[in-house]
Amino acid sequence: MSQGWPRPFNIFDAGDPYILKSFSETLRVLMELEFSNGHGSKENVFPKPGKMNADLRNQIDNTIFYGASVNLDKKSLRKRFLLRVGDNELPYMTWSAGQKEFMPLLLSLYYLIPAGNSPKKADIDWVVIEEPEMGLHPQAIQTVMLLALQLIQRGYKVVISTHSPVLLEMVWVINHIKSLGGSTNDLFDLFDLKKNPSMREIFQAAIGKEFKTWYFEREKDGIHIRDISTLDPGSDNPDIANWGGLSEFASRAAEVVSKLAAK
């Protein structure tokens, strides 16, 4: 994003990764086709009825934009997104880090999971989300996980790279709910959501899927990939017990407090 608008392919430097340039260009074309042809100098981008599942739209509103709306400003030759808070319109560079990081993901989700029960895009099988926790509150990270679950429900295979123990906690709990014979009601409790048919379909699909976790371990001879899918805190394998190092500090903190409390 540059000044609140996806950058065209030809604006990037020659050495920039192709996938980055292609992704930005895809978002730009999507925005031109879907949001630039309306009447007036402004158009609402979020929340927008008819875009995405209404329950997930509300979650995004509650945990990421906090009642603010995203508008497309078309007054000048250069289109841009503005965040409307009350009577104030804030340019992209004044948004929180999490809101700026989330915006390209939001636009992608508009394309991948529109409202209704339309199937996945025929030419897309895998969706890769890189470190979605950047700048986000833990409650907002839960919202991203819900969005990932809907991608799964629509038939996509989702890969998430993360440094967030919150995401691993959710995968750990979902796997336990499955292994212990839990139901969609347990997932409603996990995400603290009111029961409704659309989310139940998403949760039902999640219970029927497999979740795997890998840890990339740096050694002197290179990078080694470890399967830590059990995420068992009681494992004798420290890679598994400490979730690839993400829960290591929390474990040490608990030990220090426990020792002090025992004195």
Phi, psi and omega per residue, in radians:
M1 nan 2.364 3.093
S2 -2.255 2.020 -3.127
Q3 0.954 0.646 3.051
G4 1.435 0.454 3.118
W5 -2.691 2.428 3.123
P6 -1.023 2.404 -3.087
R7 -1.371 2.430 3.052
P8 -1.136 2.721 -3.107
F9 -0.964 -0.772 -3.007
N10 -1.355 -0.061 3.119
I11 -1.438 -0.411 -3.107
F12 -1.263 2.775 3.065
D13 -1.272 2.745 -3.092
A14 -1.059 -0.576 -3.100
G15 -1.500 -0.055 3.130
D16 -1.176 2.559 -3.098
P17 -1.013 2.391 -3.126
Y18 -1.035 -0.708 -3.073
I19 -1.090 -0.620 3.092
L20 -1.152 -0.805 -3.123
K21 -1.141 -0.725 -3.135
S22 -1.163 -0.727 3.137
F23 -1.093 -0.804 3.137
S24 -1.099 -0.751 3.128
E25 -1.127 -0.680 3.104
T26 -1.076 -0.763 3.104
L27 -1.122 -0.714 -3.124
R28 -1.082 -0.804 3.136
V29 -1.119 -0.711 3.107
L30 -1.025 -0.789 3.138
M31 -1.146 -0.687 3.132
E32 -1.093 -0.723 -3.088
L33 -1.316 -0.681 -2.972
E34 -1.693 -0.445 -3.018
F35 -2.160 -0.065 -3.037
S36 -1.772 -0.041 -3.057
N37 -1.813 0.018 3.132
G38 -1.285 2.918 -3.136
H39 -1.479 2.713 3.092
G40 1.598 2.973 -3.088
S41 -1.505 -0.178 3.137
K42 -2.376 2.621 3.079
E43 -2.457 2.419 -3.130
N44 -1.338 2.258 3.124
V45 -1.839 -0.674 3.073
F46 -2.652 2.402 -0.149
P47 -1.317 2.451 -3.080
K48 -2.222 1.981 3.114
P49 -0.975 2.453 -3.129
G50 1.571 -0.149 3.082
K51 -1.887 2.054 3.092
M52 1.269 2.933 3.035
N53 -1.107 2.294 -3.055
A54 -1.062 -0.651 -3.134
D55 -1.165 -0.704 3.109
L56 -1.246 -0.610 3.069
R57 -1.046 -0.722 3.109
N58 -1.152 -0.653 3.109
Q59 -1.116 -0.729 3.093
I60 -1.077 -0.751 3.141
D61 -1.071 -0.756 -3.046
N62 -1.310 -0.506 -2.991
T63 -1.983 -0.217 -3.084
I64 -2.153 -0.837 -3.099
F65 -1.758 -0.217 2.989
Y66 0.905 0.839 3.079
G67 1.522 -0.172 3.078
A68 -1.370 2.772 3.107
S69 -2.047 2.667 3.081
V70 -1.819 2.143 3.141
N71 -2.020 2.632 3.022
L72 -1.701 2.032 3.139
D73 -1.574 2.103 -3.102
K74 -2.064 0.355 -3.085
K75 -1.218 -0.637 -3.095
S76 -1.781 3.091 3.119
L77 -1.148 -0.540 3.124
R78 -1.688 2.006 3.116
K79 -1.254 2.659 3.128
R80 -2.746 2.703 3.059
F81 -1.552 2.419 3.065
L82 -2.179 2.508 3.084
L83 -1.718 2.045 -3.113
R84 -1.663 2.063 3.102
V85 -2.121 1.825 -3.041
G86 1.130 -2.151 3.116
D87 -1.671 0.077 -3.080
N88 -1.803 2.463 3.060
E89 -2.020 2.086 -3.021
L90 -1.841 2.258 3.092
P91 -1.205 2.835 -3.006
Y92 -0.952 -0.689 -3.061
M93 -1.226 -0.184 3.103
T94 -1.684 -0.085 -3.128
W95 -1.217 2.841 3.042
S96 -1.179 2.770 3.140
A97 -1.025 -0.699 -3.134
G98 -1.146 -0.704 3.127
Q99 -1.140 -0.710 3.121
K100 -1.160 -0.717 3.135
E101 -1.188 -0.589 -3.055
F102 -1.335 -0.462 -3.005
M103 -1.015 -0.823 3.086
P104 -1.063 -0.610 3.094
L105 -1.145 -0.735 3.117
L106 -1.032 -0.811 -3.136
L107 -1.104 -0.658 3.098
S108 -1.130 -0.699 -3.135
L109 -1.160 -0.583 3.052
Y110 -0.992 -0.654 -3.117
Y111 -1.369 -0.718 -3.011
L112 -1.440 -0.653 -3.070
I113 -2.314 1.256 3.059
P114 -1.147 2.921 3.130
A115 -1.064 2.743 -3.096
G116 1.623 -2.918 -3.087
N117 -1.993 0.545 3.128
S118 -1.105 2.523 -3.101
P119 -1.246 3.048 3.125
K120 -1.153 2.844 3.079
K121 -1.136 2.280 -3.018
A122 -1.101 -0.506 -3.071
D123 -1.666 0.133 -3.135
I124 -2.207 2.111 3.095
D125 -1.878 -0.646 -3.057
W126 -1.982 2.459 3.026
V127 -2.145 2.129 -3.131
V128 -1.890 2.159 3.133
I129 -2.064 2.070 -3.052
E130 -1.742 2.044 3.062
E131 0.787 1.105 -3.103
P132 -1.179 -0.200 -3.101
E133 -1.374 -0.090 -3.047
M134 -1.007 1.997 3.076
G135 1.348 0.082 -3.047
L136 -1.797 2.503 3.005
H137 -1.162 2.631 3.112
P138 -0.920 -0.595 3.090
Q139 -1.161 -0.611 3.097
A140 -1.227 -0.580 3.079
I141 -1.106 -0.645 3.064
Q142 -1.062 -0.681 3.106
T143 -1.095 -0.735 3.099
V144 -1.073 -0.672 3.109
M145 -1.113 -0.688 3.089
L146 -1.089 -0.712 3.103
L147 -1.108 -0.687 3.093
A148 -1.113 -0.661 3.122
L149 -1.150 -0.601 3.085
Q150 -1.236 -0.618 3.034
L151 -1.013 -0.741 3.112
I152 -1.105 -0.746 -3.123
Q153 -1.105 -0.546 3.117
R154 -1.371 -0.145 3.071
G155 1.926 0.068 3.098
Y156 -1.462 2.689 2.938
K157 -1.739 2.225 -2.974
V158 -1.966 2.272 3.044
V159 -2.016 2.196 3.120
I160 -2.141 2.177 2.967
S161 -1.689 2.392 -3.015
T162 -2.690 2.699 2.931
H163 -2.036 0.280 -3.051
S164 -1.732 2.119 3.047
P165 -1.175 -0.361 3.123
V166 -1.079 -0.775 3.123
L167 -1.113 -0.711 3.132
L168 -1.189 -0.608 3.074
E169 -1.040 -0.739 -3.130
M170 -1.143 -0.737 3.105
V171 -1.119 -0.737 3.126
W172 -1.036 -0.803 -3.115
V173 -1.168 -0.759 -3.131
I174 -1.065 -0.745 3.101
N175 -1.081 -0.682 3.106
H176 -1.205 -0.692 3.088
I177 -1.016 -0.740 3.114
K178 -1.123 -0.845 -3.052
S179 -1.194 -0.484 -3.117
L180 -1.652 0.171 3.080
G181 1.316 0.445 3.122
G182 -1.227 3.090 -3.075
S183 -2.266 -3.113 3.100
T184 -1.068 -0.493 3.112
N185 -1.042 -0.594 3.117
D186 -1.197 -0.578 3.088
L187 -1.256 -0.602 3.020
F188 -1.060 -0.715 3.104
D189 -1.167 -0.709 -3.122
L190 -1.042 -0.786 -3.096
F191 -1.630 0.045 3.091
D192 0.975 0.900 -3.123
L193 -2.054 2.625 3.032
K194 -1.289 2.513 -3.101
K195 -1.216 2.323 3.082
N196 -2.711 2.718 -3.023
P197 -1.080 -0.702 -3.054
S198 -1.157 -0.741 3.113
M199 -1.256 -0.534 3.117
R200 -1.100 -0.659 3.092
E201 -1.093 -0.716 3.130
I202 -1.124 -0.787 -3.119
F203 -1.199 -0.622 3.120
Q204 -1.113 -0.690 3.096
A205 -1.153 -0.668 -3.128
A206 -1.102 -0.721 -3.133
I207 -1.109 -0.483 -3.129
G208 -1.544 0.014 -3.095
K209 -1.845 2.909 3.116
E210 -1.834 2.356 3.123
F211 -2.027 2.183 -3.126
K212 -2.083 2.601 -3.141
T213 -2.302 2.287 3.090
W214 -2.154 2.585 -3.141
Y215 -2.052 2.305 3.105
F216 -1.697 1.904 -3.061
E217 -1.759 2.202 3.125
R218 -1.516 2.147 3.063
E219 -2.198 2.953 -3.124
K220 -1.067 -0.539 -3.104
D221 -1.613 0.146 3.089
G222 2.270 -2.864 -3.109
I223 -1.697 2.278 3.095
H224 -2.012 2.414 -3.125
I225 -1.751 2.142 -3.132
R226 -1.985 2.314 3.063
D227 -1.455 1.977 -3.136
I228 -2.086 0.590 -2.974
S229 -1.059 -0.463 3.139
T230 -1.211 -0.505 -3.129
L231 0.877 0.646 -3.069
D232 -1.395 1.946 -3.134
P233 -1.088 -0.361 -3.128
G234 -1.668 0.144 -3.103
S235 -1.178 2.566 3.043
D236 -1.270 -0.309 3.103
N237 -1.456 1.986 -3.087
P238 -1.088 -0.500 3.101
D239 -1.083 -0.707 3.136
I240 -1.328 -0.837 -3.065
A241 -1.073 -0.629 -3.118
N242 -1.739 0.230 3.075
W243 0.906 0.881 3.131
G244 1.142 0.453 3.119
G245 1.640 -0.157 -3.065
L246 -1.261 -0.476 3.140
S247 -1.861 0.121 -3.044
E248 -1.104 -0.773 -3.117
F249 -1.141 -0.725 3.126
A250 -1.079 -0.651 3.116
S251 -1.150 -0.765 3.125
R252 -1.151 -0.676 3.113
A253 -1.072 -0.727 3.124
A254 -1.129 -0.676 3.130
E255 -1.139 -0.744 -3.137
V256 -1.087 -0.799 -3.141
V257 -1.135 -0.701 3.137
S258 -1.098 -0.721 3.099
K259 -1.091 -0.747 3.128
L260 -1.145 -0.710 -3.117
A261 -1.172 -0.494 -3.095
A262 -1.376 -0.284 -3.123
K263 -1.304 nan nan
